[in-house]
Amino acid sequence: MEKEKLELKLEESQTVHMRVGSQILEHLSKGIYSNPARAIKELINNAFDANATKVIVRAKPEFDTFEISDNGEGMNYEDFNENFLFISRSNKRDKGNFTPKPLERPVIGRVGIGFVAVSQICNKMTVISSKRNQNFKLEAEIDFSKFRKIEHKKKDFYDLSEIKFSNYREEKNAHYTKVILTGLLNDFKELLEDKDIKKEEGIEIHSFDGLKFEQIIDQIEKKKLDLSKNIGLYWQTVLEIANTVPVRYLDKGPIRVSPKNYNDFEKELRAIDGLKDYIKKLNFSVDFDGIELKKPILVPNEEDIIKKDDDFNIYLFNDIIKFEDGSVLKFKGYIYNQKRSIYPSQLRGIIIRIKSVAIGGIDPDFLSYMYAEKMFLPWTFGEIYVEEGLEDAMNINRSSFTITHPHYRKLRNRLHKFLHKTVFRYCRDRYIDRIEKVKKKEEILRDFKIKDYLNFMFNRNFNVDISEKSSEIPIDIDTDKGSLIVYSNHPVFKKISKKNKITLQNILVLFEASFLKSKGNLEEMKKYFYEGLNKMKSYFLGDLKKYLNEIEKEDE
Amino acid sequence: MNEESLIEVEDEKLYNTVEKWLIRKKWLEYAIKRQEKNKKDFVEFFTLTCSQIYDVRLFDDYNLILSKETSPTQKQYLSVTFCEKDKHRHSLIRDKLAGAKSHLCRFEDLVGAGRVGVSNKVNGWFPFDVLNLDLNEAPFKENSRIMLDVKCAIRKLFIIQKLKNRSFSLFLTTCASEEGDDEKNKEDLHNRIDNNLKRNNEFKDLFFKKYPEGKFDNYHEFLLTAIPKLIIEHGFDEGFDIKCEEKFTYIGGNNITRMVSFIFDCEYRGSINSLVKIKPMRVSNIIERNFWNINEMLNQDKSLLKEIEELKEKYS
């Protein structure tokens, strides 16, 4: 199959076909690119790779057209020939791992994937682009509607769309790319307009219109918003993109430490500042409908600080692993762990960033955490920046990994071991401590209640002593001291169960009956109580009542 | 974006001239009046703006439009609407006008007078308090269909504004190109003036006083009378009392194109009957009111030139 070629013909249109590899098409048909944030993210990543310092995204307020503009190096017809007329899994930037000077960024992506991804959300895409030092711009109109009618037969490639391509005069210094999506699919438009959510009653949907990014994060934190329920797809998209593309962190993020505790985490915070500086030096900003995006990461939340005062730990997670095939996996990052669940809940999990771009979103399951201590996962957040390796483990949708890839497996195992042996070790100790404290508290409470009950029932005629000695019966009478003894270590007090509860109830009833029958004489009362206990051993609840009736009859 | 595109460079030449800034200063004055008349905290502003959005920035500085600062370098403009048929230009404007409503079409299409249909949602953007129809082309081109569109668009604009009983100010700027405009269309405009010469004695007297030979000195003076006449007729038909407040002419930024510009005050009165007596007076006012030749004004008044240059400098 001979590849079509575009030429430089000014103000004369040419028609060619965009072809796509069957492997990509297979992913498309499975709807892997259906998340709009991921499709838009790919276009933003393209801008990053093109050395853009600013990307402008426009969708609101009408969602009729979706536009992504950047001030990157731009493209010409030759770039289009090379990268966009045939899109396959192997389309990789082969000009080295870094963009040209002065920015020298690590190159993120596979070229063209973003264009394929957006075919899931619109019918038409127009690309207007001009390359620096060339006095023409290209305008390509790409129609995806035809692609939707493709029959899936076994082929190496398919025609994704027809491209109407023209070159026009342009200023020599101009360099930019504009991607304009029109004919947005209704499903996508309705999702952005929150039409589906509005139909459901009882769900309060928050909008952040007119707010600065920092104010949005404040609101999410203060109102403890669940981003998957309380905000519509538009704002979910904005926040997901903010989290995944290489934009700066919030000034006060990602970890907020009060100045008095800074020294405790000095080393860790310096390392995190290093990550922040690295991202800052990439000099990349995204203006999304007038809002400058920043990484929406800020832990702990203000309420936790006020209540618990920096009750958390930070762990650095860095490593270089060499593989037998000569490949290297190099990463650095941090794990933040607090001693209760993190709010907002979207910040529970781990983010893997390859060349500063997040792969997928925040994974709350920590790459399928394998130890039986998942209760600690909601207390934990982390970011891992992969500097070398793992790229080949990425699936074609660039949002997930091939779990059998050796780099992925190694990273996963390292992470799990690190969490289990280092991070959660303290959690476990704390957890056991906490359980013990709770138990003690419960015991004190229960002892107090029994004491209170007995005093109430018997008109405070007895002293009540609490004993930690072991005893066969939970309550006894000390005739010498003239007091009642509560054995707090008796199983009925130690373990709250239905059976124990009934037993305790019965004993108290028996105790009361003995008291009444003895008319307050302790020796008599002890006699009746022991008789009752002996009988009780062979009686169930119904029989106990029978026994009590017998006592009553005897009294009569 | 950092390095300017050809569109931005050309817009800069055309729209960042002292002549344009003088007109913008006048727009500002009348937009403030409209805000007061319509008793609004901010005006709903429709504009056919350029890629540097000078008019929006100027109005925003005077708090005429609703905007919110979302970062030190970015704002959302929440009471601004624009349309633009060219995708690249539309995108350049939209980049700078976050939050504004926009559509990829001509103004004629937006009001439902064009060849491209727009959705009910877009129709719902009307009415506006201030409209700036800053056209940089001959309005009555050879293509009769376009002529029909422009005339029809003006009529449709009044119909839509009438539906919501909204009075408004209209800033209209266009090229005065005798060669660019179609003969049939020019004849139609002439006929409208002739009708007035026959029926409106006051208009006739004023006209012959100004033009003793019974014809206009040049094409732009013809348009400075014919266009307001067209606007007034369409407006009155829908119950609007139209005053042509200001008329300007100037040579455009490329030093070739002659431009004409108008400021109309369109007050909705409701009943056409109440306007019957006013209409001849308003038409006579068109001929009575002198137009401003901006190039001459600026040449003669150096202090004005300095003032406008300072204004221009502020937004450049």
Interface residues (C-beta under 8 A of the other chain):
Chain A: T53 K54 I56 R58 K60 P61 E62 D64 T65 E67 S69 D70 N71 T126 I128 S130 R132 K137 E139 R169 E170 E171 N173 A174 H175 Y176 K178 I180 T182 D209 G210 L211 K212 F213 D287 D289 G290 I291 E292
Chain B: M1 N2 E3 E4 S5 L6 V9 K68 E69 T70 S71 T73 Q74 K75 Q76 L78 K87 H88 S91 R94 D95 A98 G99 K101 S102 H103 L104 K121 V122
